[in-house]
Amino acid sequence: MLHLFLLSLVVMVYLVMGYYLFNEWLFFFLQDEEMSLEQRSFSRIILVVMTIFWPIVVPFAYLELLKFHKKHKKDIDLLINQADGRITDD
């Protein structure tokens, strides 16, 4: 009985996260007005694949984000300080 409960919990988390990520990624795709019709149709395929394989896609995307942040840390900090209105020289 416990195994069935845990399995259903895992499936529910997978489906809920998939739905949430699909909606977020769809929003980004729809906002891009420079895409051609061919690119949009290919993007739909990518969107479906990303949604199905989100447990693999999300960690790799997060690692890429961390790598980008490390590489551009000074620029990001400068932009944050400018947005806050306190420019500092390090």
Biopython code that builds the backbone (N, CA, C, O; Angstrom):
import numpy as np
from Bio.PDB.StructureBuilder import StructureBuilder

atoms = [
    (1, "MET", "N", (0.813, -1.193, 0.000)),
    (1, "MET", "CA", (0.000, 0.000, 0.000)),
    (1, "MET", "C", (0.861, 1.264, 0.000)),
    (1, "MET", "O", (0.558, 2.238, -0.688)),
    (2, "LEU", "N", (1.930, 1.228, 0.776)),
    (2, "LEU", "CA", (2.835, 2.374, 0.848)),
    (2, "LEU", "C", (3.521, 2.608, -0.496)),
    (2, "LEU", "O", (3.719, 3.751, -0.907)),
    (3, "HIS", "N", (3.881, 1.520, -1.180)),
    (3, "HIS", "CA", (4.522, 1.649, -2.495)),
    (3, "HIS", "C", (3.592, 2.322, -3.496)),
    (3, "HIS", "O", (4.030, 3.154, -4.291)),
    (4, "LEU", "N", (2.343, 1.975, -3.462)),
    (4, "LEU", "CA", (1.371, 2.582, -4.364)),
    (4, "LEU", "C", (1.212, 4.072, -4.074)),
    (4, "LEU", "O", (1.109, 4.886, -4.991)),
    (5, "PHE", "N", (1.192, 4.417, -2.788)),
    (5, "PHE", "CA", (1.083, 5.817, -2.404)),
    (5, "PHE", "C", (2.306, 6.605, -2.867)),
    (5, "PHE", "O", (2.167, 7.698, -3.416)),
    (6, "LEU", "N", (3.493, 6.061, -2.652)),
    (6, "LEU", "CA", (4.713, 6.751, -3.069)),
    (6, "LEU", "C", (4.796, 6.884, -4.581)),
    (6, "LEU", "O", (5.211, 7.925, -5.091)),
    (7, "LEU", "N", (4.410, 5.855, -5.290)),
    (7, "LEU", "CA", (4.415, 5.912, -6.749)),
    (7, "LEU", "C", (3.444, 6.970, -7.255)),
    (7, "LEU", "O", (3.770, 7.742, -8.157)),
    (8, "SER", "N", (2.254, 7.005, -6.674)),
    (8, "SER", "CA", (1.286, 8.013, -7.104)),
    (8, "SER", "C", (1.750, 9.420, -6.743)),
    (8, "SER", "O", (1.473, 10.367, -7.478)),
    (9, "LEU", "N", (2.447, 9.568, -5.626)),
    (9, "LEU", "CA", (2.997, 10.866, -5.246)),
    (9, "LEU", "C", (4.070, 11.323, -6.231)),
    (9, "LEU", "O", (4.098, 12.489, -6.623)),
    (10, "VAL", "N", (4.935, 10.423, -6.625)),
    (10, "VAL", "CA", (5.982, 10.746, -7.597)),
    (10, "VAL", "C", (5.364, 11.119, -8.942)),
    (10, "VAL", "O", (5.791, 12.083, -9.577)),
    (11, "VAL", "N", (4.375, 10.371, -9.370)),
    (11, "VAL", "CA", (3.708, 10.665, -10.646)),
    (11, "VAL", "C", (3.015, 12.015, -10.581)),
    (11, "VAL", "O", (3.076, 12.779, -11.544)),
    (12, "MET", "N", (2.367, 12.324, -9.487)),
    (12, "MET", "CA", (1.684, 13.612, -9.344)),
    (12, "MET", "C", (2.683, 14.773, -9.373)),
    (12, "MET", "O", (2.434, 15.788, -10.023)),
    (13, "VAL", "N", (3.807, 14.626, -8.676)),
    (13, "VAL", "CA", (4.833, 15.678, -8.683)),
    (13, "VAL", "C", (5.380, 15.861, -10.091)),
    (13, "VAL", "O", (5.568, 16.989, -10.547)),
    (14, "TYR", "N", (5.636, 14.752, -10.781)),
    (14, "TYR", "CA", (6.136, 14.816, -12.154)),
    (14, "TYR", "C", (5.154, 15.551, -13.059)),
    (14, "TYR", "O", (5.560, 16.407, -13.845)),
    (15, "LEU", "N", (3.870, 15.226, -12.956)),
    (15, "LEU", "CA", (2.854, 15.850, -13.814)),
    (15, "LEU", "C", (2.629, 17.320, -13.466)),
    (15, "LEU", "O", (2.487, 18.154, -14.361)),
    (16, "VAL", "N", (2.595, 17.637, -12.190)),
    (16, "VAL", "CA", (2.382, 19.027, -11.785)),
    (16, "VAL", "C", (3.560, 19.894, -12.209)),
    (16, "VAL", "O", (3.362, 20.988, -12.737)),
    (17, "MET", "N", (4.775, 19.425, -11.987)),
    (17, "MET", "CA", (5.954, 20.194, -12.405)),
    (17, "MET", "C", (6.014, 20.298, -13.920)),
    (17, "MET", "O", (6.371, 21.350, -14.450)),
    (18, "GLY", "N", (5.672, 19.233, -14.625)),
    (18, "GLY", "CA", (5.649, 19.272, -16.085)),
    (18, "GLY", "C", (4.664, 20.299, -16.594)),
    (18, "GLY", "O", (4.967, 21.044, -17.526)),
    (19, "TYR", "N", (3.488, 20.349, -15.992)),
    (19, "TYR", "CA", (2.472, 21.329, -16.376)),
    (19, "TYR", "C", (2.967, 22.754, -16.114)),
    (19, "TYR", "O", (2.821, 23.631, -16.965)),
    (20, "TYR", "N", (3.545, 22.977, -14.946)),
    (20, "TYR", "CA", (4.032, 24.302, -14.590)),
    (20, "TYR", "C", (5.154, 24.744, -15.535)),
    (20, "TYR", "O", (5.139, 25.872, -16.028)),
    (21, "LEU", "N", (6.114, 23.871, -15.785)),
    (21, "LEU", "CA", (7.225, 24.211, -16.672)),
    (21, "LEU", "C", (6.748, 24.419, -18.104)),
    (21, "LEU", "O", (7.236, 25.315, -18.793)),
    (22, "PHE", "N", (5.806, 23.607, -18.557)),
    (22, "PHE", "CA", (5.261, 23.783, -19.892)),
    (22, "PHE", "C", (4.651, 25.175, -20.047)),
    (22, "PHE", "O", (4.883, 25.853, -21.048)),
    (23, "ASN", "N", (3.876, 25.593, -19.058)),
    (23, "ASN", "CA", (3.257, 26.915, -19.119)),
    (23, "ASN", "C", (4.299, 28.026, -19.131)),
    (23, "ASN", "O", (4.164, 28.991, -19.884)),
    (24, "GLU", "N", (5.335, 27.903, -18.308)),
    (24, "GLU", "CA", (6.388, 28.923, -18.274)),
    (24, "GLU", "C", (7.152, 28.973, -19.593)),
    (24, "GLU", "O", (7.382, 30.054, -20.137)),
    (25, "TRP", "N", (7.543, 27.817, -20.107)),
    (25, "TRP", "CA", (8.303, 27.783, -21.356)),
    (25, "TRP", "C", (7.442, 28.235, -22.531)),
    (25, "TRP", "O", (7.939, 28.888, -23.448)),
    (26, "LEU", "N", (6.165, 27.893, -22.510)),
    (26, "LEU", "CA", (5.257, 28.343, -23.569)),
    (26, "LEU", "C", (5.155, 29.863, -23.573)),
    (26, "LEU", "O", (5.128, 30.476, -24.641)),
    (27, "PHE", "N", (5.101, 30.469, -22.418)),
    (27, "PHE", "CA", (5.067, 31.927, -22.307)),
    (27, "PHE", "C", (6.290, 32.540, -22.981)),
    (27, "PHE", "O", (6.160, 33.512, -23.725)),
    (28, "PHE", "N", (7.481, 31.984, -22.731)),
    (28, "PHE", "CA", (8.698, 32.514, -23.348)),
    (28, "PHE", "C", (8.677, 32.340, -24.863)),
    (28, "PHE", "O", (9.097, 33.236, -25.595)),
    (29, "PHE", "N", (8.199, 31.207, -25.331)),
    (29, "PHE", "CA", (8.120, 30.981, -26.777)),
    (29, "PHE", "C", (7.144, 31.950, -27.441)),
    (29, "PHE", "O", (7.427, 32.471, -28.520)),
    (30, "LEU", "N", (6.019, 32.192, -26.815)),
    (30, "LEU", "CA", (5.013, 33.073, -27.399)),
    (30, "LEU", "C", (5.452, 34.537, -27.393)),
    (30, "LEU", "O", (5.008, 35.319, -28.234)),
    (31, "GLN", "N", (6.315, 34.910, -26.457)),
    (31, "GLN", "CA", (6.786, 36.292, -26.377)),
    (31, "GLN", "C", (7.794, 36.635, -27.467)),
    (31, "GLN", "O", (7.982, 37.808, -27.788)),
    (32, "ASP", "N", (8.440, 35.629, -28.034)),
    (32, "ASP", "CA", (9.449, 35.873, -29.064)),
    (32, "ASP", "C", (8.755, 36.124, -30.399)),
    (32, "ASP", "O", (8.289, 35.189, -31.052)),
    (33, "GLU", "N", (8.690, 37.381, -30.796)),
    (33, "GLU", "CA", (7.990, 37.748, -32.022)),
    (33, "GLU", "C", (8.883, 37.677, -33.255)),
    (33, "GLU", "O", (8.390, 37.833, -34.373)),
    (34, "GLU", "N", (10.175, 37.449, -33.082)),
    (34, "GLU", "CA", (11.105, 37.411, -34.209)),
    (34, "GLU", "C", (11.248, 36.022, -34.822)),
    (34, "GLU", "O", (11.961, 35.858, -35.812)),
    (35, "MET", "N", (10.585, 35.025, -34.253)),
    (35, "MET", "CA", (10.682, 33.661, -34.774)),
    (35, "MET", "C", (9.878, 33.517, -36.055)),
    (35, "MET", "O", (8.772, 34.043, -36.181)),
    (36, "SER", "N", (10.459, 32.791, -37.001)),
    (36, "SER", "CA", (9.736, 32.498, -38.243)),
    (36, "SER", "C", (8.737, 31.362, -37.983)),
    (36, "SER", "O", (8.747, 30.741, -36.920)),
    (37, "LEU", "N", (7.887, 31.109, -38.963)),
    (37, "LEU", "CA", (6.890, 30.047, -38.832)),
    (37, "LEU", "C", (7.565, 28.682, -38.687)),
    (37, "LEU", "O", (7.107, 27.840, -37.914)),
    (38, "GLU", "N", (8.643, 28.467, -39.423)),
    (38, "GLU", "CA", (9.381, 27.203, -39.330)),
    (38, "GLU", "C", (10.019, 27.042, -37.955)),
    (38, "GLU", "O", (10.006, 25.952, -37.383)),
    (39, "GLN", "N", (10.572, 28.120, -37.430)),
    (39, "GLN", "CA", (11.172, 28.065, -36.099)),
    (39, "GLN", "C", (10.110, 27.813, -35.026)),
    (39, "GLN", "O", (10.366, 27.104, -34.053)),
    (40, "ARG", "N", (8.934, 28.385, -35.202)),
    (40, "ARG", "CA", (7.860, 28.172, -34.225)),
    (40, "ARG", "C", (7.413, 26.707, -34.192)),
    (40, "ARG", "O", (7.167, 26.155, -33.120)),
    (41, "SER", "N", (7.311, 26.088, -35.356)),
    (41, "SER", "CA", (6.884, 24.687, -35.371)),
    (41, "SER", "C", (7.951, 23.799, -34.739)),
    (41, "SER", "O", (7.627, 22.857, -34.016)),
    (42, "PHE", "N", (9.221, 24.096, -35.007)),
    (42, "PHE", "CA", (10.294, 23.333, -34.373)),
    (42, "PHE", "C", (10.320, 23.594, -32.868)),
    (42, "PHE", "O", (10.598, 22.685, -32.086)),
    (43, "SER", "N", (10.032, 24.826, -32.459)),
    (43, "SER", "CA", (10.012, 25.170, -31.041)),
    (43, "SER", "C", (8.920, 24.411, -30.300)),
    (43, "SER", "O", (9.089, 24.054, -29.134)),
    (44, "ARG", "N", (7.818, 24.168, -30.963)),
    (44, "ARG", "CA", (6.747, 23.389, -30.327)),
    (44, "ARG", "C", (7.210, 21.969, -30.034)),
    (44, "ARG", "O", (6.899, 21.405, -28.985)),
    (45, "ILE", "N", (7.952, 21.403, -30.968)),
    (45, "ILE", "CA", (8.484, 20.049, -30.752)),
    (45, "ILE", "C", (9.450, 20.054, -29.576)),
    (45, "ILE", "O", (9.394, 19.181, -28.709)),
    (46, "ILE", "N", (10.341, 21.051, -29.552)),
    (46, "ILE", "CA", (11.294, 21.175, -28.451)),
    (46, "ILE", "C", (10.565, 21.380, -27.131)),
    (46, "ILE", "O", (10.965, 20.821, -26.110)),
    (47, "LEU", "N", (9.511, 22.166, -27.140)),
    (47, "LEU", "CA", (8.727, 22.415, -25.936)),
    (47, "LEU", "C", (8.140, 21.117, -25.379)),
    (47, "LEU", "O", (8.178, 20.885, -24.170)),
    (48, "VAL", "N", (7.612, 20.294, -26.236)),
    (48, "VAL", "CA", (7.036, 19.017, -25.802)),
    (48, "VAL", "C", (8.134, 18.098, -25.256)),
    (48, "VAL", "O", (7.955, 17.469, -24.213)),
    (49, "VAL", "N", (9.259, 18.020, -25.953)),
    (49, "VAL", "CA", (10.362, 17.171, -25.500)),
    (49, "VAL", "C", (10.901, 17.663, -24.165)),
    (49, "VAL", "O", (11.162, 16.864, -23.265)),
    (50, "MET", "N", (11.069, 18.977, -24.032)),
    (50, "MET", "CA", (11.558, 19.536, -22.764)),
    (50, "MET", "C", (10.592, 19.242, -21.628)),
    (50, "MET", "O", (11.020, 18.956, -20.509)),
    (51, "THR", "N", (9.310, 19.308, -21.899)),
    (51, "THR", "CA", (8.323, 19.051, -20.854)),
    (51, "THR", "C", (8.349, 17.588, -20.424)),
    (51, "THR", "O", (8.227, 17.290, -19.236)),
    (52, "ILE", "N", (8.506, 16.691, -21.362)),
    (52, "ILE", "CA", (8.551, 15.264, -21.023)),
    (52, "ILE", "C", (9.803, 14.930, -20.229)),
    (52, "ILE", "O", (9.755, 14.174, -19.258)),
    (53, "PHE", "N", (10.927, 15.502, -20.651)),
    (53, "PHE", "CA", (12.206, 15.181, -20.013)),
    (53, "PHE", "C", (12.665, 16.256, -19.034)),
    (53, "PHE", "O", (13.869, 16.449, -18.864)),
    (54, "TRP", "N", (11.733, 16.966, -18.381)),
    (54, "TRP", "CA", (12.125, 18.041, -17.496)),
    (54, "TRP", "C", (13.025, 17.598, -16.348)),
    (54, "TRP", "O", (13.858, 18.397, -15.919)),
    (55, "PRO", "N", (12.915, 16.377, -15.820)),
    (55, "PRO", "CA", (13.843, 16.007, -14.738)),
    (55, "PRO", "C", (15.306, 15.986, -15.196)),
    (55, "PRO", "O", (16.210, 16.078, -14.365)),
    (56, "ILE", "N", (15.545, 15.867, -16.488)),
    (56, "ILE", "CA", (16.905, 15.897, -17.015)),
    (56, "ILE", "C", (17.266, 17.310, -17.469)),
    (56, "ILE", "O", (18.385, 17.770, -17.240)),
    (57, "VAL", "N", (16.326, 17.997, -18.110)),
    (57, "VAL", "CA", (16.584, 19.313, -18.689)),
    (57, "VAL", "C", (16.843, 20.358, -17.608)),
    (57, "VAL", "O", (17.789, 21.137, -17.726)),
    (58, "VAL", "N", (16.038, 20.391, -16.574)),
    (58, "VAL", "CA", (16.122, 21.447, -15.564)),
    (58, "VAL", "C", (17.466, 21.456, -14.834)),
    (58, "VAL", "O", (18.054, 22.530, -14.702)),
    (59, "PRO", "N", (17.986, 20.325, -14.352)),
    (59, "PRO", "CA", (19.297, 20.392, -13.687)),
    (59, "PRO", "C", (20.420, 20.869, -14.619)),
    (59, "PRO", "O", (21.287, 21.631, -14.193)),
    (60, "PHE", "N", (20.412, 20.431, -15.875)),
    (60, "PHE", "CA", (21.446, 20.884, -16.801)),
    (60, "PHE", "C", (21.304, 22.370, -17.106)),
    (60, "PHE", "O", (22.306, 23.075, -17.224)),
    (61, "ALA", "N", (20.084, 22.850, -17.233)),
    (61, "ALA", "CA", (19.860, 24.278, -17.459)),
    (61, "ALA", "C", (20.326, 25.081, -16.253)),
    (61, "ALA", "O", (20.893, 26.163, -16.406)),
    (62, "TYR", "N", (20.091, 24.563, -15.066)),
    (62, "TYR", "CA", (20.538, 25.254, -13.856)),
    (62, "TYR", "C", (22.059, 25.300, -13.784)),
    (62, "TYR", "O", (22.630, 26.320, -13.397)),
    (63, "LEU", "N", (22.720, 24.206, -14.152)),
    (63, "LEU", "CA", (24.181, 24.207, -14.169)),
    (63, "LEU", "C", (24.719, 25.225, -15.173)),
    (63, "LEU", "O", (25.714, 25.894, -14.895)),
    (64, "GLU", "N", (24.083, 25.350, -16.322)),
    (64, "GLU", "CA", (24.483, 26.357, -17.314)),
    (64, "GLU", "C", (24.277, 27.767, -16.759)),
    (64, "GLU", "O", (25.096, 28.656, -16.993)),
    (65, "LEU", "N", (23.199, 27.964, -16.038)),
    (65, "LEU", "CA", (22.942, 29.265, -15.432)),
    (65, "LEU", "C", (24.008, 29.607, -14.394)),
    (65, "LEU", "O", (24.476, 30.744, -14.336)),
    (66, "LEU", "N", (24.388, 28.643, -13.586)),
    (66, "LEU", "CA", (25.448, 28.866, -12.601)),
    (66, "LEU", "C", (26.784, 29.174, -13.272)),
    (66, "LEU", "O", (27.526, 30.048, -12.824)),
    (67, "LYS", "N", (27.083, 28.452, -14.343)),
    (67, "LYS", "CA", (28.320, 28.693, -15.081)),
    (67, "LYS", "C", (28.325, 30.110, -15.671)),
    (67, "LYS", "O", (29.343, 30.800, -15.615)),
    (68, "PHE", "N", (27.205, 30.538, -16.227)),
    (68, "PHE", "CA", (27.084, 31.883, -16.790)),
    (68, "PHE", "C", (27.251, 32.931, -15.692)),
    (68, "PHE", "O", (27.925, 33.941, -15.891)),
    (69, "HIS", "N", (26.640, 32.689, -14.539)),
    (69, "HIS", "CA", (26.729, 33.637, -13.437)),
    (69, "HIS", "C", (28.159, 33.760, -12.932)),
    (69, "HIS", "O", (28.619, 34.865, -12.641)),
    (70, "LYS", "N", (28.867, 32.643, -12.826)),
    (70, "LYS", "CA", (30.271, 32.681, -12.403)),
    (70, "LYS", "C", (31.123, 33.484, -13.378)),
    (70, "LYS", "O", (31.966, 34.284, -12.973)),
    (71, "LYS", "N", (30.890, 33.258, -14.669)),
    (71, "LYS", "CA", (31.683, 33.908, -15.707)),
    (71, "LYS", "C", (31.448, 35.415, -15.734)),
    (71, "LYS", "O", (32.381, 36.176, -15.987)),
    (72, "HIS", "N", (30.219, 35.859, -15.479)),
    (72, "HIS", "CA", (29.867, 37.268, -15.599)),
    (72, "HIS", "C", (29.487, 37.897, -14.257)),
    (72, "HIS", "O", (28.668, 38.814, -14.207)),
    (73, "LYS", "N", (30.083, 37.402, -13.176)),
    (73, "LYS", "CA", (29.718, 37.868, -11.836)),
    (73, "LYS", "C", (29.935, 39.367, -11.651)),
    (73, "LYS", "O", (29.082, 40.042, -11.075)),
    (74, "LYS", "N", (31.052, 39.895, -12.125)),
    (74, "LYS", "CA", (31.320, 41.323, -11.949)),
    (74, "LYS", "C", (30.273, 42.177, -12.669)),
    (74, "LYS", "O", (29.782, 43.162, -12.117)),
    (75, "ASP", "N", (29.942, 41.800, -13.883)),
    (75, "ASP", "CA", (28.947, 42.560, -14.640)),
    (75, "ASP", "C", (27.570, 42.480, -13.981)),
    (75, "ASP", "O", (26.845, 43.473, -13.919)),
    (76, "ILE", "N", (27.219, 41.303, -13.495)),
    (76, "ILE", "CA", (25.922, 41.124, -12.845)),
    (76, "ILE", "C", (25.854, 41.946, -11.567)),
    (76, "ILE", "O", (24.845, 42.599, -11.298)),
    (77, "ASP", "N", (26.928, 41.917, -10.775)),
    (77, "ASP", "CA", (26.956, 42.707, -9.543)),
    (77, "ASP", "C", (26.872, 44.198, -9.841)),
    (77, "ASP", "O", (26.195, 44.938, -9.128)),
    (78, "LEU", "N", (27.558, 44.640, -10.893)),
    (78, "LEU", "CA", (27.499, 46.049, -11.277)),
    (78, "LEU", "C", (26.081, 46.453, -11.659)),
    (78, "LEU", "O", (25.603, 47.511, -11.249)),
    (79, "LEU", "N", (25.409, 45.613, -12.442)),
    (79, "LEU", "CA", (24.030, 45.909, -12.830)),
    (79, "LEU", "C", (23.082, 45.914, -11.637)),
    (79, "LEU", "O", (22.169, 46.737, -11.569)),
    (80, "ILE", "N", (23.295, 45.010, -10.710)),
    (80, "ILE", "CA", (22.453, 44.973, -9.504)),
    (80, "ILE", "C", (22.669, 46.232, -8.682)),
    (80, "ILE", "O", (21.712, 46.830, -8.190)),
    (81, "ASN", "N", (23.929, 46.636, -8.532)),
    (81, "ASN", "CA", (24.216, 47.847, -7.768)),
    (81, "ASN", "C", (23.640, 49.087, -8.450)),
    (81, "ASN", "O", (23.141, 49.988, -7.775)),
    (82, "GLN", "N", (23.705, 49.140, -9.768)),
    (82, "GLN", "CA", (23.133, 50.279, -10.490)),
    (82, "GLN", "C", (21.616, 50.308, -10.332)),
    (82, "GLN", "O", (21.026, 51.379, -10.186)),
    (83, "ALA", "N", (20.996, 49.156, -10.359)),
    (83, "ALA", "CA", (19.542, 49.097, -10.207)),
    (83, "ALA", "C", (19.131, 49.529, -8.799)),
    (83, "ALA", "O", (18.073, 50.131, -8.610)),
    (84, "ASP", "N", (19.973, 49.219, -7.818)),
    (84, "ASP", "CA", (19.678, 49.614, -6.450)),
    (84, "ASP", "C", (20.029, 51.076, -6.180)),
    (84, "ASP", "O", (19.656, 51.628, -5.145)),
    (85, "GLY", "N", (20.745, 51.696, -7.112)),
    (85, "GLY", "CA", (21.086, 53.105, -6.959)),
    (85, "GLY", "C", (22.338, 53.346, -6.156)),
    (85, "GLY", "O", (22.585, 54.474, -5.730)),
    (86, "ARG", "N", (23.132, 52.327, -5.938)),
    (86, "ARG", "CA", (24.361, 52.498, -5.159)),
    (86, "ARG", "C", (25.525, 51.885, -5.925)),
    (86, "ARG", "O", (25.806, 50.694, -5.793)),
    (87, "ILE", "N", (26.172, 52.673, -6.694)),
    (87, "ILE", "CA", (27.314, 52.235, -7.495)),
    (87, "ILE", "C", (28.550, 52.267, -6.597)),
    (87, "ILE", "O", (28.865, 53.291, -5.990)),
    (88, "THR", "N", (29.246, 51.130, -6.523)),
    (88, "THR", "CA", (30.451, 51.056, -5.709)),
    (88, "THR", "C", (31.617, 50.605, -6.570)),
    (88, "THR", "O", (31.439, 49.821, -7.502)),
    (89, "ASP", "N", (32.799, 51.092, -6.264)),
    (89, "ASP", "CA", (34.021, 50.646, -6.938)),
    (89, "ASP", "C", (34.721, 49.642, -6.056)),
    (89, "ASP", "O", (35.019, 49.918, -4.894)),
    (90, "ASP", "N", (34.986, 48.453, -6.624)),
    (90, "ASP", "CA", (35.673, 47.402, -5.847)),
    (90, "ASP", "C", (37.144, 47.424, -6.119)),
    (90, "ASP", "O", (37.887, 46.617, -5.560)),
]
sb = StructureBuilder()
sb.init_structure("model")
sb.init_model(0)
sb.init_chain("A")
sb.init_seg("    ")
for serial, (resi, resn, name, xyz) in enumerate(atoms, 1):
    if name == "N":
        sb.init_residue(resn, " ", resi, " ")
    sb.init_atom(name, np.array(xyz, "f"), 0.0, 1.0, " ", f" {name:<3s}", serial, name[0])
structure = sb.get_structure()
